[in-house]
Amino acid sequence: MILILLAVIAYLLGSIPTAVWVGKAFYHIDIREYGSGNAGASNTFRILGIKSGIFVMLIDVLKGLAAGGLVYLQHQYNPITTHYQWVNLKLIYGGLAVLGHLYPIFADFRGGKGIATLFGMILAIHWLSAVGIAGVFLIILFSTRFVSLSSITAAISFPILLLVVFQYDNPYFIAFGICSAILVLLTHQKNIKRLLTGVESKANILPKHRRK
């Protein structure tokens, strides 16, 4: 019973449509009607600028981190005895938060691409790989200002970091890393086409690029 309850909570956490609420509360727009049409940090940076983008990104990361942290609540009722159990349950709860971000019940099931929430989930499971992914993301972002390219490159680096750099031994987490990279590639197909044709929009990551 506790597993089902926490699973529902994880999905509801992920369903918090941060970008939608920020857009409506402070700019009186639905962020999904502008830019890429996604309710995520990437589109927020692009349309609303750096301050709103950072805020949305941080909250979306916290959604995945908090969902992974639900494992500690479960441990109070059903003690978890092995490392594999900890990781696998964090995968379940974090995955449900990502699902909630993609299909949020609080925003007509039209969400973002789940990158920031996915990162929060990874942070809850293996913070060293999360730091590595963040490093890759920031290097690409500040050198190109393409959030989509940064997300794609960081996602591809994730399973490589697990296997090559950290030599992580949990097969479920490694499989998750590979599936995550594939999922990001699939959800960014339009971005990839725009990158290849040179029409992808750049993010407003510096003050001088802020939206007027």
N, C-alpha and C positions, 0 to 999 in steps of 0.2 A: 504493500500500500504506500509506503514512504517513497519507494522508487517512482511510482506513478505520479504522486503529488509533486515531487521535486522535478520530474520530467516536465510537467505542466508549467511549473514556475520558470524553468529554464527557457521554455518556448516563449512565455510571456515576457521575460526579460529581453529576449532577442527581438520581440515584437515592438518594443518602444521605438517609435519612428522619429528619432532625434532630428534628422534633417527636415522632415516634414513639419514638425512642431516649431523648430527654430524659424523656418521660412515663413510660416503663417503668423507666428507671434511677433516677430521683429521686422519682417519685410512685407507682410501681407500678400505673400505669393505661395503657391504650391510648387516646391522645388522640382516636382516631377513633370511640370509643364515647361521646363527650361533645360537647356543644355542636353545632356544625354538622356534625361527623363528618369534618372535613377535617384532614389532617396538615400544617398550615401555621402560619405565625406568627400569623395572625389568630385562629385557634382557640386557639392557645397563650396569647395575651394574655388571651383571654376566660376560659379554664379555669384556667390555671396562674399567671397574674399577670405583672407587668411584667418581673421579672428573667428568667424563663424565656422570655417573649415576645421580649425584646430579644436574648437569646442565639440563639434559633432564627432570628430575622429576620436577624441578622448572618451566621450560617453559611449560610443560604439565599441571601443576597446574594452571599457569597463563592463559592458554587457557580457562579452565572452568570458572575461576574467571572473565575474561574479557567478556566472553559470557553472564554470569549472569548480568554483569554491563551494557549490552546493554539496559536493562530496563530503565536506566536513560536517555538514548537518546530518547527512545520512549516517556518518560514522557514529554519531551520538546515539542512534537507535539500533543500527546494525554494524557492529565493529568490523572494519575492513582490515584484513590481516596481511595482504601481500601487496607489493608494489604494482604488480600487474592489475590488480583490482582497482587501485587508486587511479591508475592511468586510464583504464578502460571505462570506468565510470565518468571520469572527466571528459573523455571522448564523447560519451553519450550525451551528457548534459551540455557540453559546449557545442556539439553538433546540432542539438535542438535549438540552442540560442541562434546559431547561424541560420537555421531553417526559419526561425522567427523573423530574423532580419530580412531574409529574402521574401518571405510571405507574412508580413505583419498583420495580425488580427486587428490592430488598432488603426490601420491605414489601408483598408480595403484590399489587403493581401498584395499590395504593390510596394515593394521595398527596394533596397539597394542590392549590391553584389556581394555583400558580406565580408569584404576584405578586412576591415578594421575589427569586426567581431571575431572573425577567424583568427586574427592576430592575438586578440585577448585570450581566446581559448588556448592557443599555443603557449602563451605566456603563463597560463595557469598550469600547464603540463610540464614544459621544459623551457625555463626562462633563458637558458644559454642560446638555444636555437632561435628563440624570439629576438634576442639581441642581435644575432647574426642577420636575421631576416630584416630587422629594422635598419641595420647598417646598409645593407644592399639597397633597400627601398630609398633611403635618404640620399645616398650617393647618386642614384639614377634620377631621383626627383630634382635635386638641386643642379644637376648637370644638364637636364633636358626640359624640366618643368612639365613633363608628361606623367600624370598620376597613373594612367592606365599602363604605360610601359614600366613604371616603377613597380606596380602591383604584380604584373606578369613576371618580371625578372625576379622579384622577391619570392613569389610562389614557386617558381622553378628551382630557386636556390634552396628551398626548404628541405626536400628529400635528399638533396646533395649534401647539405650540412649534416643531416642526421646520419647518413651512411658513411660519408667520407671523413668529416671533421670530428664529429662526436661519437661515431661508431655505436649508435644507440641500438639496443638489442631487443626492444619490444616490437614484434612483427606487426601488431595491430597499429601502433603509432606510425611505423614506417609506411605501412599500406595507406594509412590516412594521409601521410605527407604526399605520397604519389597521387592519390585521388584528389587531394586539394589542388595540386598543381594542374591536374587535368581539368578540374572544375573551373578554376580561374581562367584557363585558356578558353574553355567553352563559353563562359559568361562574358568574355571580352572579345568575342569574334568580331563584333562591329567596330570595336576600338582598334583591333589589329588591322582591319581593312582600312580604317581611316589613317592609321599610322603609315601603312604601306603606300597610300595615295597622297600623303602629306597634308591631310585636312583635319587631323586630330587637334582639338583645342588644348591649349596649354593652361595650367592652373595659375591662379593668382596667389602665388606663395610669397611674394615680396610686397611690402607696403606700396610701392609705386605702381603696382599692377592691380591695386584694389579697385573694385567696382565703384563707380561714382554714384 
